[in-house]
Amino acid sequence: MADWTNAIMFGVALIAFTLGLSSIVMGFITAKTGAEGMQEKVEYGFFGVTGLVIFLLMTYAIS
């Protein structure tokens, strides 16, 4: 049963890493300017960092 738990945790970690990294990249390539553009960059950055933190927590839990 521990193998299933590790496999699920690995899947969650992989999804979190992918979403976190893609959110950070999307924050850099936004075309909007002004306050709306800055709000979008902050939102993408927040989701990106959150995804990477979840990835690190799952990696720690697996090891």
PDB file of N, CA, C, O and CB in Angstrom:
ATOM      1  N   MET A   1       0.811  -1.195   0.000  1.00  0.00           N
ATOM      2  CA  MET A   1       0.000   0.000   0.000  1.00  0.00           C
ATOM      3  C   MET A   1       0.855   1.260   0.000  1.00  0.00           C
ATOM      4  O   MET A   1       0.419   2.300  -0.492  1.00  0.00           O
ATOM      5  CB  MET A   1      -0.923  -0.002   1.191  1.00  0.00           C
ATOM      6  N   ALA A   2       2.051   1.182   0.538  1.00  0.00           N
ATOM      7  CA  ALA A   2       2.940   2.345   0.574  1.00  0.00           C
ATOM      8  C   ALA A   2       3.346   2.746  -0.839  1.00  0.00           C
ATOM      9  O   ALA A   2       3.609   3.920  -1.099  1.00  0.00           O
ATOM     10  CB  ALA A   2       4.192   2.048   1.426  1.00  0.00           C
ATOM     11  N   ASP A   3       3.397   1.783  -1.749  1.00  0.00           N
ATOM     12  CA  ASP A   3       3.751   2.125  -3.123  1.00  0.00           C
ATOM     13  C   ASP A   3       2.683   2.990  -3.765  1.00  0.00           C
ATOM     14  O   ASP A   3       3.007   3.891  -4.539  1.00  0.00           O
ATOM     15  CB  ASP A   3       3.964   0.864  -3.946  1.00  0.00           C
ATOM     16  N   TRP A   4       1.418   2.738  -3.463  1.00  0.00           N
ATOM     17  CA  TRP A   4       0.345   3.567  -4.007  1.00  0.00           C
ATOM     18  C   TRP A   4       0.421   4.985  -3.462  1.00  0.00           C
ATOM     19  O   TRP A   4       0.219   5.953  -4.195  1.00  0.00           O
ATOM     20  CB  TRP A   4      -1.019   2.956  -3.686  1.00  0.00           C
ATOM     21  N   THR A   5       0.712   5.098  -2.186  1.00  0.00           N
ATOM     22  CA  THR A   5       0.816   6.418  -1.571  1.00  0.00           C
ATOM     23  C   THR A   5       1.954   7.207  -2.193  1.00  0.00           C
ATOM     24  O   THR A   5       1.794   8.388  -2.501  1.00  0.00           O
ATOM     25  CB  THR A   5       1.021   6.296  -0.058  1.00  0.00           C
ATOM     26  N   ASN A   6       3.105   6.568  -2.383  1.00  0.00           N
ATOM     27  CA  ASN A   6       4.237   7.246  -3.002  1.00  0.00           C
ATOM     28  C   ASN A   6       3.936   7.617  -4.452  1.00  0.00           C
ATOM     29  O   ASN A   6       4.353   8.678  -4.916  1.00  0.00           O
ATOM     30  CB  ASN A   6       5.482   6.364  -2.934  1.00  0.00           C
ATOM     31  N   ALA A   7       3.227   6.767  -5.160  1.00  0.00           N
ATOM     32  CA  ALA A   7       2.897   7.060  -6.553  1.00  0.00           C
ATOM     33  C   ALA A   7       1.948   8.253  -6.649  1.00  0.00           C
ATOM     34  O   ALA A   7       2.107   9.107  -7.522  1.00  0.00           O
ATOM     35  CB  ALA A   7       2.272   5.830  -7.224  1.00  0.00           C
ATOM     36  N   ILE A   8       0.968   8.312  -5.761  1.00  0.00           N
ATOM     37  CA  ILE A   8       0.036   9.441  -5.765  1.00  0.00           C
ATOM     38  C   ILE A   8       0.751  10.722  -5.370  1.00  0.00           C
ATOM     39  O   ILE A   8       0.514  11.770  -5.972  1.00  0.00           O
ATOM     40  CB  ILE A   8      -1.143   9.175  -4.814  1.00  0.00           C
ATOM     41  N   MET A   9       1.615  10.657  -4.376  1.00  0.00           N
ATOM     42  CA  MET A   9       2.364  11.837  -3.955  1.00  0.00           C
ATOM     43  C   MET A   9       3.302  12.309  -5.059  1.00  0.00           C
ATOM     44  O   MET A   9       3.481  13.512  -5.248  1.00  0.00           O
ATOM     45  CB  MET A   9       3.157  11.541  -2.680  1.00  0.00           C
ATOM     46  N   PHE A  10       3.897  11.375  -5.785  1.00  0.00           N
ATOM     47  CA  PHE A  10       4.745  11.750  -6.904  1.00  0.00           C
ATOM     48  C   PHE A  10       3.927  12.443  -7.990  1.00  0.00           C
ATOM     49  O   PHE A  10       4.381  13.431  -8.567  1.00  0.00           O
ATOM     50  CB  PHE A  10       5.455  10.518  -7.473  1.00  0.00           C
ATOM     51  N   GLY A  11       2.743  11.943  -8.271  1.00  0.00           N
ATOM     52  CA  GLY A  11       1.873  12.566  -9.265  1.00  0.00           C
ATOM     53  C   GLY A  11       1.471  13.977  -8.868  1.00  0.00           C
ATOM     54  O   GLY A  11       1.466  14.881  -9.703  1.00  0.00           O
ATOM     55  N   VAL A  12       1.134  14.171  -7.601  1.00  0.00           N
ATOM     56  CA  VAL A  12       0.775  15.507  -7.117  1.00  0.00           C
ATOM     57  C   VAL A  12       1.973  16.433  -7.200  1.00  0.00           C
ATOM     58  O   VAL A  12       1.835  17.593  -7.587  1.00  0.00           O
ATOM     59  CB  VAL A  12       0.250  15.445  -5.670  1.00  0.00           C
ATOM     60  N   ALA A  13       3.148  15.932  -6.842  1.00  0.00           N
ATOM     61  CA  ALA A  13       4.362  16.748  -6.917  1.00  0.00           C
ATOM     62  C   ALA A  13       4.676  17.145  -8.355  1.00  0.00           C
ATOM     63  O   ALA A  13       5.069  18.282  -8.615  1.00  0.00           O
ATOM     64  CB  ALA A  13       5.549  15.994  -6.312  1.00  0.00           C
ATOM     65  N   LEU A  14       4.508  16.224  -9.277  1.00  0.00           N
ATOM     66  CA  LEU A  14       4.790  16.516 -10.680  1.00  0.00           C
ATOM     67  C   LEU A  14       3.808  17.551 -11.239  1.00  0.00           C
ATOM     68  O   LEU A  14       4.212  18.461 -11.963  1.00  0.00           O
ATOM     69  CB  LEU A  14       4.730  15.227 -11.512  1.00  0.00           C
ATOM     70  N   ILE A  15       2.540  17.416 -10.909  1.00  0.00           N
ATOM     71  CA  ILE A  15       1.542  18.387 -11.359  1.00  0.00           C
ATOM     72  C   ILE A  15       1.804  19.754 -10.743  1.00  0.00           C
ATOM     73  O   ILE A  15       1.706  20.767 -11.435  1.00  0.00           O
ATOM     74  CB  ILE A  15       0.126  17.909 -11.005  1.00  0.00           C
ATOM     75  N   ALA A  16       2.133  19.801  -9.460  1.00  0.00           N
ATOM     76  CA  ALA A  16       2.398  21.070  -8.787  1.00  0.00           C
ATOM     77  C   ALA A  16       3.624  21.753  -9.387  1.00  0.00           C
ATOM     78  O   ALA A  16       3.625  22.970  -9.578  1.00  0.00           O
ATOM     79  CB  ALA A  16       2.599  20.848  -7.279  1.00  0.00           C
ATOM     80  N   PHE A  17       4.666  20.977  -9.687  1.00  0.00           N
ATOM     81  CA  PHE A  17       5.869  21.553 -10.284  1.00  0.00           C
ATOM     82  C   PHE A  17       5.571  22.122 -11.664  1.00  0.00           C
ATOM     83  O   PHE A  17       6.018  23.222 -11.992  1.00  0.00           O
ATOM     84  CB  PHE A  17       6.979  20.501 -10.376  1.00  0.00           C
ATOM     85  N   THR A  18       4.830  21.391 -12.464  1.00  0.00           N
ATOM     86  CA  THR A  18       4.500  21.844 -13.818  1.00  0.00           C
ATOM     87  C   THR A  18       3.645  23.107 -13.780  1.00  0.00           C
ATOM     88  O   THR A  18       3.923  24.067 -14.499  1.00  0.00           O
ATOM     89  CB  THR A  18       3.769  20.736 -14.590  1.00  0.00           C
ATOM     90  N   LEU A  19       2.614  23.111 -12.950  1.00  0.00           N
ATOM     91  CA  LEU A  19       1.756  24.289 -12.855  1.00  0.00           C
ATOM     92  C   LEU A  19       2.493  25.482 -12.252  1.00  0.00           C
ATOM     93  O   LEU A  19       2.290  26.616 -12.684  1.00  0.00           O
ATOM     94  CB  LEU A  19       0.521  23.972 -12.025  1.00  0.00           C
ATOM     95  N   GLY A  20       3.338  25.237 -11.269  1.00  0.00           N
ATOM     96  CA  GLY A  20       4.095  26.322 -10.655  1.00  0.00           C
ATOM     97  C   GLY A  20       5.070  26.958 -11.621  1.00  0.00           C
ATOM     98  O   GLY A  20       5.153  28.183 -11.712  1.00  0.00           O
ATOM     99  N   LEU A  21       5.806  26.136 -12.337  1.00  0.00           N
ATOM    100  CA  LEU A  21       6.783  26.668 -13.283  1.00  0.00           C
ATOM    101  C   LEU A  21       6.097  27.372 -14.448  1.00  0.00           C
ATOM    102  O   LEU A  21       6.555  28.426 -14.889  1.00  0.00           O
ATOM    103  CB  LEU A  21       7.682  25.547 -13.804  1.00  0.00           C
ATOM    104  N   SER A  22       5.013  26.807 -14.947  1.00  0.00           N
ATOM    105  CA  SER A  22       4.321  27.450 -16.063  1.00  0.00           C
ATOM    106  C   SER A  22       3.663  28.762 -15.625  1.00  0.00           C
ATOM    107  O   SER A  22       3.586  29.699 -16.420  1.00  0.00           O
ATOM    108  CB  SER A  22       3.266  26.502 -16.653  1.00  0.00           C
ATOM    109  N   SER A  23       3.193  28.847 -14.394  1.00  0.00           N
ATOM    110  CA  SER A  23       2.619  30.103 -13.908  1.00  0.00           C
ATOM    111  C   SER A  23       3.673  31.198 -13.815  1.00  0.00           C
ATOM    112  O   SER A  23       3.402  32.350 -14.153  1.00  0.00           O
ATOM    113  CB  SER A  23       1.964  29.895 -12.544  1.00  0.00           C
ATOM    114  N   ILE A  24       4.858  30.852 -13.366  1.00  0.00           N
ATOM    115  CA  ILE A  24       5.933  31.837 -13.289  1.00  0.00           C
ATOM    116  C   ILE A  24       6.321  32.315 -14.687  1.00  0.00           C
ATOM    117  O   ILE A  24       6.527  33.510 -14.898  1.00  0.00           O
ATOM    118  CB  ILE A  24       7.158  31.245 -12.567  1.00  0.00           C
ATOM    119  N   VAL A  25       6.421  31.403 -15.626  1.00  0.00           N
ATOM    120  CA  VAL A  25       6.758  31.784 -17.003  1.00  0.00           C
ATOM    121  C   VAL A  25       5.659  32.662 -17.596  1.00  0.00           C
ATOM    122  O   VAL A  25       5.955  33.647 -18.273  1.00  0.00           O
ATOM    123  CB  VAL A  25       6.969  30.527 -17.880  1.00  0.00           C
ATOM    124  N   MET A  26       4.400  32.318 -17.352  1.00  0.00           N
ATOM    125  CA  MET A  26       3.292  33.119 -17.875  1.00  0.00           C
ATOM    126  C   MET A  26       3.285  34.513 -17.268  1.00  0.00           C
ATOM    127  O   MET A  26       2.856  35.462 -17.923  1.00  0.00           O
ATOM    128  CB  MET A  26       1.956  32.426 -17.603  1.00  0.00           C
ATOM    129  N   GLY A  27       3.748  34.658 -16.036  1.00  0.00           N
ATOM    130  CA  GLY A  27       3.850  35.970 -15.419  1.00  0.00           C
ATOM    131  C   GLY A  27       4.867  36.853 -16.117  1.00  0.00           C
ATOM    132  O   GLY A  27       4.706  38.073 -16.164  1.00  0.00           O
ATOM    133  N   PHE A  28       5.908  36.251 -16.658  1.00  0.00           N
ATOM    134  CA  PHE A  28       6.931  37.022 -17.359  1.00  0.00           C
ATOM    135  C   PHE A  28       6.517  37.403 -18.774  1.00  0.00           C
ATOM    136  O   PHE A  28       6.994  38.411 -19.295  1.00  0.00           O
ATOM    137  CB  PHE A  28       8.216  36.242 -17.406  1.00  0.00           C
ATOM    138  N   ILE A  29       5.652  36.635 -19.403  1.00  0.00           N
ATOM    139  CA  ILE A  29       5.332  36.894 -20.804  1.00  0.00           C
ATOM    140  C   ILE A  29       3.982  37.583 -20.992  1.00  0.00           C
ATOM    141  O   ILE A  29       3.461  37.622 -22.106  1.00  0.00           O
ATOM    142  CB  ILE A  29       5.347  35.601 -21.575  1.00  0.00           C
ATOM    143  N   THR A  30       3.415  38.120 -19.927  1.00  0.00           N
ATOM    144  CA  THR A  30       2.140  38.820 -20.066  1.00  0.00           C
ATOM    145  C   THR A  30       2.330  40.096 -20.891  1.00  0.00           C
ATOM    146  O   THR A  30       3.364  40.757 -20.799  1.00  0.00           O
ATOM    147  CB  THR A  30       1.546  39.157 -18.673  1.00  0.00           C
ATOM    148  N   ALA A  31       1.327  40.430 -21.691  1.00  0.00           N
ATOM    149  CA  ALA A  31       1.422  41.581 -22.583  1.00  0.00           C
ATOM    150  C   ALA A  31       0.681  42.797 -22.038  1.00  0.00           C
ATOM    151  O   ALA A  31       0.745  43.870 -22.638  1.00  0.00           O
ATOM    152  CB  ALA A  31       0.880  41.223 -23.949  1.00  0.00           C
ATOM    153  N   LYS A  32      -0.006  42.657 -20.937  1.00  0.00           N
ATOM    154  CA  LYS A  32      -0.773  43.766 -20.378  1.00  0.00           C
ATOM    155  C   LYS A  32       0.166  44.752 -19.683  1.00  0.00           C
ATOM    156  O   LYS A  32       1.220  44.372 -19.174  1.00  0.00           O
ATOM    157  CB  LYS A  32      -1.843  43.245 -19.389  1.00  0.00           C
ATOM    158  N   THR A  33      -0.233  46.013 -19.670  1.00  0.00           N
ATOM    159  CA  THR A  33       0.574  47.049 -19.038  1.00  0.00           C
ATOM    160  C   THR A  33      -0.248  47.745 -17.963  1.00  0.00           C
ATOM    161  O   THR A  33      -1.460  47.553 -17.866  1.00  0.00           O
ATOM    162  CB  THR A  33       1.083  48.070 -20.084  1.00  0.00           C
ATOM    163  N   GLY A  34       0.416  48.539 -17.172  1.00  0.00           N
ATOM    164  CA  GLY A  34      -0.269  49.308 -16.141  1.00  0.00           C
ATOM    165  C   GLY A  34      -0.605  48.475 -14.919  1.00  0.00           C
ATOM    166  O   GLY A  34       0.029  47.459 -14.633  1.00  0.00           O
ATOM    167  N   ALA A  35      -1.620  48.937 -14.213  1.00  0.00           N
ATOM    168  CA  ALA A  35      -2.019  48.275 -12.971  1.00  0.00           C
ATOM    169  C   ALA A  35      -2.553  46.875 -13.224  1.00  0.00           C
ATOM    170  O   ALA A  35      -2.318  45.956 -12.439  1.00  0.00           O
ATOM    171  CB  ALA A  35      -3.069  49.102 -12.248  1.00  0.00           C
ATOM    172  N   GLU A  36      -3.276  46.722 -14.332  1.00  0.00           N
ATOM    173  CA  GLU A  36      -3.829  45.404 -14.649  1.00  0.00           C
ATOM    174  C   GLU A  36      -2.713  44.399 -14.939  1.00  0.00           C
ATOM    175  O   GLU A  36      -2.788  43.242 -14.528  1.00  0.00           O
ATOM    176  CB  GLU A  36      -4.784  45.499 -15.855  1.00  0.00           C
ATOM    177  N   GLY A  37      -1.684  44.850 -15.646  1.00  0.00           N
ATOM    178  CA  GLY A  37      -0.559  43.970 -15.943  1.00  0.00           C
ATOM    179  C   GLY A  37       0.214  43.580 -14.698  1.00  0.00           C
ATOM    180  O   GLY A  37       0.633  42.432 -14.554  1.00  0.00           O
ATOM    181  N   MET A  38       0.403  44.540 -13.792  1.00  0.00           N
ATOM    182  CA  MET A  38       1.117  44.241 -12.551  1.00  0.00           C
ATOM    183  C   MET A  38       0.311  43.289 -11.684  1.00  0.00           C
ATOM    184  O   MET A  38       0.877  42.401 -11.047  1.00  0.00           O
ATOM    185  CB  MET A  38       1.422  45.531 -11.778  1.00  0.00           C
ATOM    186  N   GLN A  39      -1.015  43.465 -11.652  1.00  0.00           N
ATOM    187  CA  GLN A  39      -1.861  42.549 -10.886  1.00  0.00           C
ATOM    188  C   GLN A  39      -1.753  41.139 -11.443  1.00  0.00           C
ATOM    189  O   GLN A  39      -1.687  40.173 -10.682  1.00  0.00           O
ATOM    190  CB  GLN A  39      -3.328  43.018 -10.902  1.00  0.00           C
ATOM    191  N   GLU A  40      -1.735  41.013 -12.759  1.00  0.00           N
ATOM    192  CA  GLU A  40      -1.624  39.697 -13.376  1.00  0.00           C
ATOM    193  C   GLU A  40      -0.277  39.057 -13.065  1.00  0.00           C
ATOM    194  O   GLU A  40      -0.207  37.856 -12.807  1.00  0.00           O
ATOM    195  CB  GLU A  40      -1.821  39.800 -14.887  1.00  0.00           C
ATOM    196  N   LYS A  41       0.795  39.850 -13.088  1.00  0.00           N
ATOM    197  CA  LYS A  41       2.124  39.316 -12.770  1.00  0.00           C
ATOM    198  C   LYS A  41       2.193  38.835 -11.324  1.00  0.00           C
ATOM    199  O   LYS A  41       2.779  37.790 -11.041  1.00  0.00           O
ATOM    200  CB  LYS A  41       3.202  40.380 -13.020  1.00  0.00           C
ATOM    201  N   VAL A  42       1.594  39.597 -10.412  1.00  0.00           N
ATOM    202  CA  VAL A  42       1.605  39.199  -9.000  1.00  0.00           C
ATOM    203  C   VAL A  42       0.798  37.927  -8.801  1.00  0.00           C
ATOM    204  O   VAL A  42       1.215  37.043  -8.052  1.00  0.00           O
ATOM    205  CB  VAL A  42       1.048  40.326  -8.111  1.00  0.00           C
ATOM    206  N   GLU A  43      -0.359  37.820  -9.464  1.00  0.00           N
ATOM    207  CA  GLU A  43      -1.181  36.617  -9.328  1.00  0.00           C
ATOM    208  C   GLU A  43      -0.461  35.388  -9.862  1.00  0.00           C
ATOM    209  O   GLU A  43      -0.426  34.346  -9.209  1.00  0.00           O
ATOM    210  CB  GLU A  43      -2.509  36.797 -10.056  1.00  0.00           C
ATOM    211  N   TYR A  44       0.113  35.516 -11.053  1.00  0.00           N
ATOM    212  CA  TYR A  44       0.855  34.390 -11.615  1.00  0.00           C
ATOM    213  C   TYR A  44       2.052  34.022 -10.743  1.00  0.00           C
ATOM    214  O   TYR A  44       2.346  32.843 -10.547  1.00  0.00           O
ATOM    215  CB  TYR A  44       1.322  34.719 -13.033  1.00  0.00           C
ATOM    216  N   GLY A  45       2.735  35.030 -10.224  1.00  0.00           N
ATOM    217  CA  GLY A  45       3.872  34.763  -9.344  1.00  0.00           C
ATOM    218  C   GLY A  45       3.453  34.055  -8.076  1.00  0.00           C
ATOM    219  O   GLY A  45       4.132  33.135  -7.618  1.00  0.00           O
ATOM    220  N   PHE A  46       2.326  34.483  -7.499  1.00  0.00           N
ATOM    221  CA  PHE A  46       1.829  33.837  -6.288  1.00  0.00           C
ATOM    222  C   PHE A  46       1.494  32.371  -6.539  1.00  0.00           C
ATOM    223  O   PHE A  46       1.891  31.494  -5.772  1.00  0.00           O
ATOM    224  CB  PHE A  46       0.600  34.572  -5.762  1.00  0.00           C
ATOM    225  N   PHE A  47       0.758  32.114  -7.620  1.00  0.00           N
ATOM    226  CA  PHE A  47       0.413  30.727  -7.935  1.00  0.00           C
ATOM    227  C   PHE A  47       1.654  29.904  -8.273  1.00  0.00           C
ATOM    228  O   PHE A  47       1.717  28.717  -7.954  1.00  0.00           O
ATOM    229  CB  PHE A  47      -0.576  30.679  -9.098  1.00  0.00           C
ATOM    230  N   GLY A  48       2.629  30.522  -8.911  1.00  0.00           N
ATOM    231  CA  GLY A  48       3.860  29.822  -9.249  1.00  0.00           C
ATOM    232  C   GLY A  48       4.641  29.413  -8.010  1.00  0.00           C
ATOM    233  O   GLY A  48       5.089  28.272  -7.895  1.00  0.00           O
ATOM    234  N   VAL A  49       4.799  30.342  -7.096  1.00  0.00           N
ATOM    235  CA  VAL A  49       5.532  30.039  -5.859  1.00  0.00           C
ATOM    236  C   VAL A  49       4.770  29.020  -5.027  1.00  0.00           C
ATOM    237  O   VAL A  49       5.376  28.132  -4.428  1.00  0.00           O
ATOM    238  CB  VAL A  49       5.773  31.323  -5.037  1.00  0.00           C
ATOM    239  N   THR A  50       3.453  29.139  -4.984  1.00  0.00           N
ATOM    240  CA  THR A  50       2.642  28.163  -4.249  1.00  0.00           C
ATOM    241  C   THR A  50       2.809  26.760  -4.836  1.00  0.00           C
ATOM    242  O   THR A  50       2.929  25.784  -4.095  1.00  0.00           O
ATOM    243  CB  THR A  50       1.157  28.574  -4.271  1.00  0.00           C
ATOM    244  N   GLY A  51       2.814  26.662  -6.166  1.00  0.00           N
ATOM    245  CA  GLY A  51       3.016  25.368  -6.808  1.00  0.00           C
ATOM    246  C   GLY A  51       4.376  24.771  -6.499  1.00  0.00           C
ATOM    247  O   GLY A  51       4.495  23.568  -6.262  1.00  0.00           O
ATOM    248  N   LEU A  52       5.405  25.614  -6.502  1.00  0.00           N
ATOM    249  CA  LEU A  52       6.747  25.108  -6.202  1.00  0.00           C
ATOM    250  C   LEU A  52       6.883  24.708  -4.732  1.00  0.00           C
ATOM    251  O   LEU A  52       7.602  23.760  -4.417  1.00  0.00           O
ATOM    252  CB  LEU A  52       7.800  26.164  -6.553  1.00  0.00           C
ATOM    253  N   VAL A  53       6.209  25.411  -3.839  1.00  0.00           N
ATOM    254  CA  VAL A  53       6.244  25.035  -2.418  1.00  0.00           C
ATOM    255  C   VAL A  53       5.542  23.694  -2.213  1.00  0.00           C
ATOM    256  O   VAL A  53       6.031  22.847  -1.466  1.00  0.00           O
ATOM    257  CB  VAL A  53       5.577  26.133  -1.540  1.00  0.00           C
ATOM    258  N   ILE A  54       4.407  23.497  -2.867  1.00  0.00           N
ATOM    259  CA  ILE A  54       3.713  22.207  -2.771  1.00  0.00           C
ATOM    260  C   ILE A  54       4.592  21.099  -3.330  1.00  0.00           C
ATOM    261  O   ILE A  54       4.640  20.000  -2.777  1.00  0.00           O
ATOM    262  CB  ILE A  54       2.361  22.251  -3.524  1.00  0.00           C
ATOM    263  N   PHE A  55       5.296  21.388  -4.439  1.00  0.00           N
ATOM    264  CA  PHE A  55       6.229  20.410  -5.002  1.00  0.00           C
ATOM    265  C   PHE A  55       7.309  20.041  -3.983  1.00  0.00           C
ATOM    266  O   PHE A  55       7.615  18.862  -3.803  1.00  0.00           O
ATOM    267  CB  PHE A  55       6.876  20.962  -6.288  1.00  0.00           C
ATOM    268  N   LEU A  56       7.881  21.034  -3.325  1.00  0.00           N
ATOM    269  CA  LEU A  56       8.928  20.754  -2.336  1.00  0.00           C
ATOM    270  C   LEU A  56       8.386  19.967  -1.138  1.00  0.00           C
ATOM    271  O   LEU A  56       9.067  19.083  -0.619  1.00  0.00           O
ATOM    272  CB  LEU A  56       9.558  22.064  -1.853  1.00  0.00           C
ATOM    273  N   LEU A  57       7.174  20.282  -0.705  1.00  0.00           N
ATOM    274  CA  LEU A  57       6.574  19.539   0.409  1.00  0.00           C
ATOM    275  C   LEU A  57       6.320  18.074   0.029  1.00  0.00           C
ATOM    276  O   LEU A  57       6.564  17.169   0.827  1.00  0.00           O
ATOM    277  CB  LEU A  57       5.257  20.207   0.845  1.00  0.00           C
ATOM    278  N   MET A  58       5.831  17.853  -1.183  1.00  0.00           N
ATOM    279  CA  MET A  58       5.587  16.471  -1.617  1.00  0.00           C
ATOM    280  C   MET A  58       6.900  15.712  -1.794  1.00  0.00           C
ATOM    281  O   MET A  58       6.980  14.523  -1.486  1.00  0.00           O
ATOM    282  CB  MET A  58       4.788  16.455  -2.934  1.00  0.00           C
ATOM    283  N   THR A  59       7.912  16.392  -2.282  1.00  0.00           N
ATOM    284  CA  THR A  59       9.225  15.753  -2.431  1.00  0.00           C
ATOM    285  C   THR A  59       9.784  15.363  -1.068  1.00  0.00           C
ATOM    286  O   THR A  59      10.335  14.274  -0.904  1.00  0.00           O
ATOM    287  CB  THR A  59      10.209  16.693  -3.161  1.00  0.00           C
ATOM    288  N   TYR A  60       9.643  16.244  -0.106  1.00  0.00           N
ATOM    289  CA  TYR A  60      10.099  15.946   1.253  1.00  0.00           C
ATOM    290  C   TYR A  60       9.300  14.792   1.855  1.00  0.00           C
ATOM    291  O   TYR A  60       9.863  13.945   2.548  1.00  0.00           O
ATOM    292  CB  TYR A  60       9.980  17.193   2.145  1.00  0.00           C
ATOM    293  N   ALA A  61       7.997  14.754   1.597  1.00  0.00           N
ATOM    294  CA  ALA A  61       7.153  13.699   2.161  1.00  0.00           C
ATOM    295  C   ALA A  61       7.476  12.337   1.549  1.00  0.00           C
ATOM    296  O   ALA A  61       7.369  11.309   2.217  1.00  0.00           O
ATOM    297  CB  ALA A  61       5.675  14.030   1.943  1.00  0.00           C
ATOM    298  N   ILE A  62       7.869  12.336   0.286  1.00  0.00           N
ATOM    299  CA  ILE A  62       8.208  11.055  -0.363  1.00  0.00           C
ATOM    300  C   ILE A  62       9.509  10.490   0.178  1.00  0.00           C
ATOM    301  O   ILE A  62       9.637   9.280   0.365  1.00  0.00           O
ATOM    302  CB  ILE A  62       8.314  11.231  -1.884  1.00  0.00           C
ATOM    303  N   SER A  63      10.479  11.369   0.431  1.00  0.00           N
ATOM    304  CA  SER A  63      11.798  10.873   0.879  1.00  0.00           C
ATOM    305  C   SER A  63      11.865  10.547   2.332  1.00  0.00           C
ATOM    306  O   SER A  63      12.912  10.125   2.822  1.00  0.00           O
ATOM    307  CB  SER A  63      12.846  11.867   0.579  1.00  0.00           C
TER     308      SER A  63
END
